[in-house]
């Protein structure tokens, strides 16, 4: 239950009245109306193909020794984690880096 001041109020099972710890407003437990919310969550685990014709960067290819590779980035993990960098060389070699 939330008070009108926005503070979360914990209700003990044997209480008839509840008091807000912040503003000290007192309410009857009978005033509490349960709210039920159903949410359907679907995770989209589909990752689309990545276009490797990205920007060029000076990054040595470990396969052929070329000084330039193309790169693209994608946010494949949670937003609070770094992005994934995909490097690709003209020779076909690819590198994935979790930054």
C-alpha positions in Angstrom: 0.0 0.0 0.0 1.2 3.5 -0.7 0.4 6.6 1.3 -0.8 9.7 -0.5 2.6 11.2 0.2 4.1 8.3 -2.0 5.7 6.3 0.8 5.3 2.5 0.8 3.4 1.3 3.9 3.8 -2.2 5.1 0.6 -3.8 6.5 0.9 -6.4 9.3 -1.6 -9.2 8.9 -3.3 -8.6 12.3 -3.5 -4.8 12.0 -6.7 -2.8 11.7 -5.0 0.5 11.1 -1.8 1.5 9.3 0.4 4.6 9.8 2.7 6.1 7.3 6.2 6.2 8.7 6.9 9.5 6.8 3.9 11.7 7.2 2.2 9.8 10.1 -1.1 9.7 8.3 -3.3 6.9 9.7 -5.7 4.9 7.6 -8.0 1.9 8.3 -6.9 -1.4 6.7 -10.5 -1.7 5.4 -9.7 1.2 3.0 -7.1 -1.0 1.2 -8.2 -2.2 -2.2 -6.1 -4.9 -3.8 -4.9 -4.1 -7.3 -4.0 -7.0 -9.6 -2.1 -6.4 -12.7 -1.2 -9.1 -15.2 1.6 -8.5 -17.6 2.7 -10.8 -20.4 6.4 -10.7 -21.1 8.0 -12.0 -24.2 11.8 -12.1 -24.8 12.9 -11.6 -28.3 16.0 -13.7 -28.6 16.2 -13.3 -32.4 19.3 -11.4 -33.5 19.2 -10.2 -37.1 22.1 -10.6 -39.5 24.7 -7.9 -39.1 25.9 -6.0 -42.2 29.6 -6.2 -42.2 30.1 -3.2 -44.6 30.7 -0.9 -41.7 33.2 1.8 -41.1 36.9 1.1 -41.5 39.3 1.3 -38.6 43.0 0.8 -38.1 42.9 -2.7 -36.5 45.3 -5.4 -37.6 43.7 -8.6 -38.8 45.3 -11.6 -37.1 44.6 -13.9 -40.0 46.1 -12.0 -43.0 47.9 -9.0 -41.3 45.9 -6.3 -43.1 46.1 -3.0 -41.2 42.4 -2.1 -41.7 39.2 -3.9 -40.7 35.6 -2.9 -40.9 33.5 -2.7 -37.7 29.9 -2.6 -36.6 28.5 -2.4 -33.1 25.3 -3.8 -31.5 23.7 -3.7 -28.1 23.1 -7.5 -27.6 23.2 -7.6 -23.8 21.4 -5.5 -21.1 21.5 -1.8 -21.5 23.7 -1.5 -18.4 26.4 -3.6 -20.0 28.7 -2.7 -22.9 28.1 -3.1 -26.5 29.4 -5.9 -28.8 31.9 -4.8 -31.5 32.1 -6.9 -34.7 35.3 -6.6 -36.7 35.5 -8.1 -40.2 38.4 -8.2 -42.7 38.3 -8.4 -46.5 39.9 -11.8 -46.1 36.7 -13.1 -44.4 38.2 -13.3 -40.9 35.8 -12.0 -38.1 36.4 -11.0 -34.5 33.8 -10.3 -31.8 34.7 -8.1 -28.8 32.5 -7.6 -25.8 33.3 -4.0 -24.7 
